Amino acid sequence: MEYYFSKTVDGEFDEVIIKVKEGLKKEGFGILTEIDVKKALKEKLDVEFKKYRILGACNPPLAYKALLSEDKIGTMLPCNVVVQELSSGVVEVAAVDPVASMLAVENPNLSEVAMQVREKLKKVVEEL
């Protein structure tokens, strides 16, 4: 089982970031964290890296349901969405598959929430 789903799109990196954020918002997600990996690696290691951003997305009602079902599930939150530039004008967007990441947690209530989150994240990626 794949642990993510992805789509490659034509476009400028910053424009794709905006579209991803808009899609996430439309599906009820907010961005809790945003990590600019290129910038962080330059600052910490003085190395060059491609444009690569990690968006920590959270859908509050579904996160709340998940936390009520399994209090340690916070170790797997938020849901990460990666946006990376493969080449000039070609960008890949990948999102974690929460169902795959929850396989280790044997809790049927949590599985239902993970399925809901999966469908919302898949919709965001597919509609790019």
N, C-alpha and C positions, 0 to 999 in steps of 0.2 A: 504494500500500500504506500502510495506517495504521501509524504508529509506536508505537501504544499500543492497549490495550483497556481498557474502562471499564464501570462499572455505577453507577447511581444507586440509593441505598437510603434508606429512611425510618429515622430514628434520630438520637440525639444524637451529636454529633461525637466526644466522648471514648469513647462506647460503640463506635462504629464503629472507631475506632483500635484498641481492645482486640480486637475481632473480627478485624480485618485481621492484627494481630500473631499471634493464635492460629492463624489459617489459614496464615500463612507458616511458623510453627513446625511445624505439622502436615505441611507439605510439605518440611521439612528446611532452611528458611531461618532465618538469624539476622538481627538488625538491627544493622548496623555503625555506621550514622549515623542520627540523627533531627534534622531541621531544622525548627524552628518558624518558618515564614516570617513569620507575623503578628508575632511577638515580635521577630524580627530586623529587620524593616522599621521597627517602632516605635523600636527602639533606635538603629538606624543612620541613619534618614532622618526620624524623628519623623512618620511617616505611618500612617494607619489602613489595615488590610487585613483581609480575611475570614480565618476560621480555615483554615489551609492548612499541612499538614505533609508533608514529604518523608521517606520511610523508605528508607534504603539497605539493601536486602536482599541477602543472600549465602547461597548453598547451597554450603558448603565443598567437598564432593566434586566438584560440577559446576564450580565455580570452578577447582579444581585441574586438572581435565581440560582446561578452556579454556586455562589458563596453560601447560600442557604442549604444547598444540596451537599456541599463538600467544603468545609472551612479551609482546607489546605490548598484548594484550587487556585488561590491567589498566587501560588508559586508559578502558575502557568499563564497568568494574566499580565499585561494586556495581550491581545492578538497582534502579532507583528505582520506588517506589510512592508516588503522590500521593493524599492524602486531603484533600478540601476541602469546606467547607460552602457549598452553593449558596444555601440559605435556611434559616430556622429549621426544624430537623427533617428536612432533606433534604441528604444527603451524597453526593458522588461519589468513587469510588475508581478510580484509573487506574494501570495498570502499563505500563512500557515493554515493547514487543515486541522481545525480544532478536534474533529472526530479522531483523526490519527493520533494526535497528541494526548487524547484522553483514553486511549485504549488500555493504558496501564491502570487506570482508575476504574474499578469495578463498581459502578454506581449507575443504575438505570435512569435515575432522575437527571443525572449529569449528562448522560448520553443524549437525552432529548434536547437539552439546552445546546449542547455541542452541535447537533444537527441543525438547529435554528441558526446558530452563528455561522456555520458552514455555508448554508444557503445564502445568507446575506453577503458574506465575503465573496462567494463565487459570483454573485450577481454584480458586485462592484467590478471585479476583474473582467468578467465577460462583457460588460457594457462599455469598456474603454474603447 
